[in-house]
């Protein structure tokens, strides 16, 4: 259940986060400082047991959507963050634990396009390292293939 103690400013900030706005953009729109916006978002994220501000915004919008329809049992279906192969996923209510394990997928190359960019700095660095690893691997494979091809022709 969503806590009733969310301040109206926290709700406004969460709605704007759901519209992909940055803290600076939210601050300008609500006539607040970016630090105040960040404080509101951190507080709302903690109250909603979200993993990050985007997660908190999704949880809040799901709750708000269910309140408008008069039902709290219908999950909100959103596109999957793990790529086109998995298809749509449902957002669970905050009382349901979410498994963040990646398993063997951490070895795969990063996905491409069409997703909301709500990655953390660590996730971006990991994706950059994956890209570098696969680039070097493909380059070495090409060099080895071409060197063998040239030996065969000589």
C-alpha positions as CSV (number, residue, x, y, z in Angstrom):
1,X,0.0,0.0,0.0
2,X,1.2,3.5,-0.8
3,X,1.8,5.7,2.2
4,X,-0.7,8.5,2.6
5,X,2.0,10.7,4.0
6,X,3.5,11.7,0.6
7,X,3.6,15.5,0.4
8,X,2.0,17.2,-2.6
9,X,5.4,18.5,-3.6
10,X,6.8,14.9,-3.6
11,X,3.8,13.8,-5.7
12,X,4.4,16.6,-8.2
13,X,8.1,15.8,-8.5
14,X,7.3,12.1,-9.0
15,X,4.9,12.9,-11.8
16,X,7.5,15.0,-13.5
17,X,10.2,12.3,-13.1
18,X,7.7,10.0,-14.9
19,X,7.8,12.5,-17.8
20,X,11.6,12.1,-18.0
21,X,12.4,15.5,-16.5
22,X,15.7,16.1,-14.8
23,X,16.0,17.7,-11.3
24,X,16.9,21.0,-12.9
25,X,13.9,20.9,-15.2
26,X,11.6,20.0,-12.3
27,X,13.1,22.8,-10.2
28,X,12.4,25.3,-12.9
29,X,8.8,24.1,-13.5
30,X,7.9,24.0,-9.8
31,X,10.0,27.1,-8.9
32,X,12.2,25.2,-6.4
33,X,15.9,24.7,-6.2
34,X,17.4,21.4,-7.7
35,X,18.6,20.5,-4.2
36,X,15.0,20.8,-2.8
37,X,13.7,18.6,-5.7
38,X,16.3,16.0,-4.9
39,X,15.4,16.0,-1.3
40,X,11.7,15.5,-2.2
41,X,12.6,12.7,-4.5
42,X,14.8,10.9,-2.0
43,X,12.1,11.2,0.6
44,X,9.4,9.9,-1.8
45,X,11.7,7.1,-3.0
46,X,12.2,5.9,0.6
47,X,8.5,6.1,1.5
48,X,7.7,4.1,-1.6
49,X,10.5,1.6,-1.1
50,X,11.7,2.3,-4.6
51,X,15.2,1.4,-5.9
52,X,15.6,4.8,-7.5
53,X,13.6,7.8,-8.5
54,X,12.3,6.3,-11.7
55,X,11.2,3.2,-9.8
56,X,9.4,5.4,-7.2
57,X,7.7,7.3,-10.0
58,X,6.5,4.1,-11.6
59,X,5.2,2.8,-8.2
60,X,3.4,6.1,-7.5
61,X,1.9,6.3,-11.0
62,X,0.6,2.7,-10.7
63,X,-1.0,3.6,-7.4
64,X,-2.5,6.8,-8.7
65,X,-3.7,5.0,-11.8
66,X,-5.4,2.3,-9.7
67,X,-7.0,5.0,-7.5
68,X,-8.5,6.7,-10.6
69,X,-9.9,3.4,-11.8
70,X,-11.0,2.3,-8.3
71,X,-8.9,-0.9,-8.3
72,X,-5.6,-1.5,-6.5
73,X,-5.2,-5.1,-7.8
74,X,-4.4,-4.4,-11.5
75,X,-0.7,-4.2,-12.2
76,X,0.6,-1.6,-14.6
77,X,2.3,-3.1,-17.7
78,X,5.3,-1.3,-19.0
79,X,8.0,-2.2,-21.5
80,X,10.8,-4.3,-20.2
81,X,14.1,-2.7,-19.3
82,X,16.0,-5.8,-20.3
83,X,15.5,-5.6,-24.1
84,X,13.0,-6.6,-26.7
85,X,13.4,-10.4,-26.2
86,X,11.7,-10.4,-22.8
87,X,8.6,-8.4,-23.8
88,X,6.5,-6.4,-21.4
89,X,6.8,-6.8,-17.6
90,X,4.4,-5.9,-14.8
91,X,5.3,-3.6,-11.9
92,X,4.7,-5.3,-8.6
93,X,3.3,-3.4,-5.7
94,X,6.0,-2.3,-3.2
95,X,5.0,-5.1,-0.7
96,X,6.2,-7.7,-3.2
97,X,10.0,-8.2,-3.2
98,X,11.8,-7.5,-6.5
99,X,14.7,-9.7,-7.6
100,X,17.5,-7.6,-9.0
101,X,19.7,-10.6,-9.9
102,X,21.2,-10.5,-13.4
103,X,22.9,-13.9,-13.5
104,X,24.4,-14.9,-16.8
105,X,23.0,-11.9,-18.6
106,X,25.9,-9.8,-17.3
107,X,28.1,-11.5,-19.9
108,X,26.0,-10.5,-22.8
109,X,26.6,-7.4,-24.9
110,X,24.4,-4.4,-23.8
111,X,21.0,-3.9,-25.5
112,X,20.2,-1.3,-28.0
113,X,17.7,1.6,-28.2
114,X,14.1,2.1,-27.3
115,X,14.5,2.0,-23.6
116,X,14.1,4.8,-21.0
117,X,17.6,5.8,-19.8
118,X,17.3,5.5,-16.1
119,X,20.6,3.8,-15.6
120,X,23.0,4.7,-12.8
121,X,26.6,5.8,-13.3
122,X,27.8,2.3,-12.3
123,X,25.5,0.7,-14.9
124,X,26.7,3.1,-17.6
125,X,30.3,2.2,-16.8
126,X,29.5,-1.5,-16.8
127,X,27.8,-1.1,-20.3
128,X,30.9,0.9,-21.6
129,X,33.2,-1.9,-20.3
130,X,31.0,-4.5,-22.1
131,X,31.2,-2.5,-25.3
132,X,34.9,-2.2,-25.0
133,X,35.3,-5.9,-24.3
134,X,33.2,-7.0,-27.2
135,X,34.9,-4.5,-29.6
136,X,38.3,-5.8,-28.7
137,X,37.1,-9.4,-29.0
138,X,35.7,-8.9,-32.5
139,X,38.8,-6.9,-33.5
140,X,41.2,-9.7,-32.4
141,X,39.0,-12.3,-34.1
142,X,39.1,-10.4,-37.3
143,X,42.9,-10.0,-37.1
144,X,43.4,-13.7,-36.5
145,X,41.0,-14.6,-39.3
146,X,42.7,-12.3,-41.8
147,X,46.2,-13.4,-40.8
148,X,45.2,-17.0,-41.3
149,X,43.6,-16.1,-44.7
150,X,46.8,-14.4,-45.8
151,X,48.9,-17.3,-44.8
152,X,46.7,-19.7,-46.7
153,X,47.0,-17.5,-49.9
154,X,50.8,-17.3,-49.6
